[in-house]
Amino acid sequence: MSLEVIEVETAANPTATVLLMHGLGADGRDFVPLAQELDLSAVGPVRFVFPNAPVIPVTINGGYQMPAWYDILGADLTQRQDEAGLRQTQAAINSLIAREITRGIPASRIVIAGFSQGCAMSLMTGLRYPERLAGIMGLSGYLPLADKLAAERSPASQGLPIFLAHGRRDGVVPLIAATATRDALSALGYPVEWHDYPMEHSLCQEEVADINAWLLRVLA
């Protein structure tokens, strides 16, 4: 599976990449405004890569076709997961990371990030990637295939910085799913920077400032 992408560069000759995946039903344009709000000039030129998810039938929405990284089979996001879809998208994101490396960006200067379903894919992919990345940023999402992570995670991911943020009033991905993700990753030794905000399934200005500060640290 090959993914179409939108790219935004803060200046010519980028030296770092942030690969950011949108949520269910959105597309790569969804988070372009976030990139435009951030000030990462202190770490040099940055390339933002926004992939577009394929359009597939989504079971929980009555089989309606929409952009999705994998199928959602029911309201409980951690039960009856679309493992085949998750792994197919993981392979496609791996290819995008490899493409950035061939373009001259070291794996250690690549952040993989996402919102909601995109958060799930950033954790799914980043923790299993064979080279050490700069970090993983997960917004308003959860850890998929959590019971398989201990066996499947890459040795290169040990100690990888992880930023997790969630809305305390999120009615799409319940806060308890995010705190369970935080606790599972912490138990495996990952340094998780956790934030929660008085918001729903969205972003807020305080979160954008926290994202900016974290990116400056992991890309320094």
HUPE-V598639 format. One record per run of one state. SS is the DSSP state (h for helix, s for strand, l for the rest). FROM is the first residue (numbers start at 1). LEN is the number of residues. If there is no record, write none. Layout:
# HUPE-V598639
((SS FROM LEN) (SS FROM LEN))
This chain:
# HUPE-V598639
((l 1 4) (s 5 5) (l 10 6) (s 16 6) (l 22 6) (h 28 10) (l 38 3) (h 41 3) (l 44 2) (s 46 6) (l 52 3) (s 55 4) (h 59 3) (l 62 2) (s 64 4) (l 68 15) (h 83 20) (l 103 4) (h 107 3) (s 110 6) (l 116 1) (h 117 10) (l 127 8) (s 135 5) (l 140 6) (h 146 7) (l 153 2) (h 155 3) (l 158 4) (s 162 6) (l 168 7) (h 175 13) (l 188 4) (s 192 6) (l 198 7) (h 205 14) (l 219 2))
